[in-house]
């Protein structure tokens, strides 16, 4: 059996790194989905109050 070519080893390392990045990326996407939930009535009212409290100054 002949020894493995170093190019195959490098290709395997790149494939492992790419697979690891894909798993990390998909995991971060799924974590962000947990944050995208509907607001409760109290949270919604607080966000509206915060938006409307930042009224621009009247222009002449």
Backbone as JSON, one array per atom type, in Angstrom:
{
  "sequence": "XXXXXXXXXXXXXXXXXXXXXXXXXXXXXXXXXXXXXXXXXXXXXXXXXXXXXXXXXXXX",
  "N": [[0.85, -1.17, 0.0], [0.66, 2.14, -0.92], [1.93, 5.26, 0.42], [-0.22, 7.89, 1.66], [-0.98, 10.71, -0.31], [0.12, 14.04, 0.35], [-1.54, 16.07, -0.47], [-4.12, 15.01, -0.33], [-4.45, 14.91, 2.42], [-4.4, 17.65, 3.07], [-6.69, 18.45, 1.72], [-8.6, 17.03, 3.18], [-8.36, 18.32, 5.67], [-9.27, 20.91, 5.0], [-11.89, 20.27, 4.28], [-12.88, 19.37, 6.77], [-12.66, 21.74, 8.28], [-14.42, 23.39, 6.85], [-16.83, 21.98, 7.19], [-17.08, 22.21, 9.98], [-17.42, 25.0, 10.23], [-19.85, 25.25, 8.88], [-21.6, 23.86, 10.6], [-21.38, 25.48, 12.87], [-22.45, 27.89, 11.85], [-25.11, 27.16, 11.14], [-26.04, 26.47, 13.67], [-25.92, 28.98, 14.96], [-27.87, 30.34, 13.52], [-30.18, 28.94, 14.27], [-30.25, 29.54, 16.99], [-30.82, 32.26, 16.92], [-33.42, 32.2, 16.02], [-34.87, 31.47, 18.25], [-35.0, 33.83, 19.62], [-36.72, 35.33, 18.11], [-39.62, 35.71, 18.86], [-43.14, 36.14, 19.47], [-44.2, 39.23, 20.96], [-45.26, 39.93, 24.3], [-48.24, 41.53, 25.62], [-47.51, 43.51, 27.44], [-44.77, 43.92, 26.83], [-45.04, 44.87, 24.24], [-46.45, 47.28, 24.64], [-44.53, 48.69, 26.12], [-42.52, 48.95, 24.19], [-43.83, 50.54, 22.31], [-44.25, 52.88, 23.85], [-41.61, 53.64, 24.23], [-40.87, 54.23, 21.6], [-42.63, 56.35, 20.94], [-41.92, 58.22, 22.82], [-39.68, 59.41, 21.87], [-40.11, 61.75, 20.31], [-39.61, 63.93, 17.57], [-38.24, 67.29, 17.74], [-40.42, 70.16, 17.46], [-40.7, 71.67, 14.27], [-40.2, 74.88, 12.84]],
  "CA": [[0.0, 0.0, 0.0], [1.5, 3.34, -1.01], [1.56, 6.3, 1.41], [-1.19, 8.89, 1.21], [-0.45, 11.94, -0.84], [-0.11, 15.14, 1.28], [-2.66, 16.85, -0.99], [-5.36, 14.46, 0.23], [-4.51, 15.34, 3.82], [-4.8, 19.05, 3.09], [-8.09, 18.5, 1.31], [-9.4, 16.56, 4.31], [-8.38, 19.39, 6.68], [-10.16, 21.97, 4.52], [-13.27, 19.75, 4.38], [-13.26, 19.38, 8.18], [-12.85, 23.14, 8.68], [-15.64, 23.85, 6.21], [-17.95, 21.33, 7.88], [-17.21, 22.83, 11.3], [-18.02, 26.32, 10.06], [-21.26, 25.07, 8.52], [-22.32, 23.48, 11.82], [-21.43, 26.67, 13.72], [-23.35, 28.85, 11.21], [-26.49, 26.68, 11.29], [-26.37, 26.6, 15.09], [-26.18, 30.38, 15.29], [-29.16, 30.69, 12.92], [-31.24, 28.35, 15.09], [-30.32, 30.28, 18.25], [-31.5, 33.53, 16.65], [-34.85, 31.93, 15.86], [-35.48, 31.45, 19.58], [-35.23, 35.2, 20.03], [-37.79, 35.9, 17.3], [-40.9, 35.22, 19.34], [-44.1, 37.24, 19.61], [-44.11, 40.0, 22.2], [-46.45, 39.96, 25.15], [-48.88, 42.84, 25.58], [-46.7, 44.46, 28.21], [-43.57, 44.24, 26.06], [-45.46, 45.67, 23.1], [-46.76, 48.62, 25.13], [-43.27, 49.35, 26.48], [-41.81, 49.33, 22.97], [-44.54, 51.7, 21.74], [-43.96, 54.04, 24.68], [-40.22, 54.05, 23.95], [-40.85, 54.85, 20.27], [-43.34, 57.63, 20.92], [-41.27, 59.2, 23.71], [-38.59, 60.02, 21.11], [-40.68, 62.61, 19.29], [-38.69, 64.98, 17.12], [-38.65, 68.65, 18.15], [-41.25, 70.8, 16.44], [-39.96, 72.55, 13.34], [-40.94, 76.12, 12.52]],
  "C": [[0.89, 1.23, 0.0], [1.03, 4.4, -0.02], [0.59, 7.3, 0.79], [-0.47, 10.14, 0.71], [-0.8, 13.09, 0.13], [-1.27, 16.02, 0.81], [-4.0, 16.34, -0.48], [-5.53, 14.86, 1.69], [-4.95, 16.79, 3.94], [-6.27, 19.21, 2.72], [-9.01, 18.05, 2.45], [-9.47, 17.62, 5.41], [-9.31, 20.53, 6.27], [-11.61, 21.52, 4.63], [-13.75, 19.75, 5.83], [-13.52, 20.8, 8.68], [-14.15, 23.68, 8.11], [-16.87, 23.26, 6.89], [-18.17, 21.93, 9.27], [-17.83, 24.21, 11.22], [-19.49, 26.24, 9.69], [-22.1, 24.73, 9.76], [-22.46, 24.69, 12.74], [-22.44, 27.68, 13.17], [-24.81, 28.43, 11.39], [-26.93, 26.78, 12.75], [-26.68, 28.02, 15.49], [-27.51, 30.85, 14.7], [-30.3, 30.16, 13.79], [-31.36, 29.06, 16.43], [-31.04, 31.6, 18.06], [-33.0, 33.34, 16.5], [-35.56, 31.9, 17.21], [-35.8, 32.87, 20.04], [-36.4, 35.84, 19.28], [-39.13, 35.29, 17.71], [-41.86, 36.39, 19.45], [-43.96, 37.94, 20.96], [-45.4, 39.85, 23.0], [-47.04, 41.37, 25.08], [-48.06, 43.89, 26.31], [-45.44, 44.88, 27.46], [-43.91, 45.15, 24.88], [-45.76, 47.11, 23.52], [-45.48, 49.38, 25.49], [-42.51, 49.79, 25.22], [-42.49, 50.52, 22.3], [-44.25, 52.97, 22.53], [-42.55, 54.55, 24.4], [-40.13, 54.74, 22.59], [-41.47, 56.23, 20.3], [-42.72, 58.66, 21.86], [-40.14, 59.92, 22.99], [-39.16, 60.88, 19.98], [-39.67, 63.65, 18.86], [-39.16, 66.35, 17.56], [-39.48, 69.31, 17.06], [-40.43, 71.72, 15.56], [-40.83, 73.74, 12.99], [-41.11, 76.29, 11.05]]
}
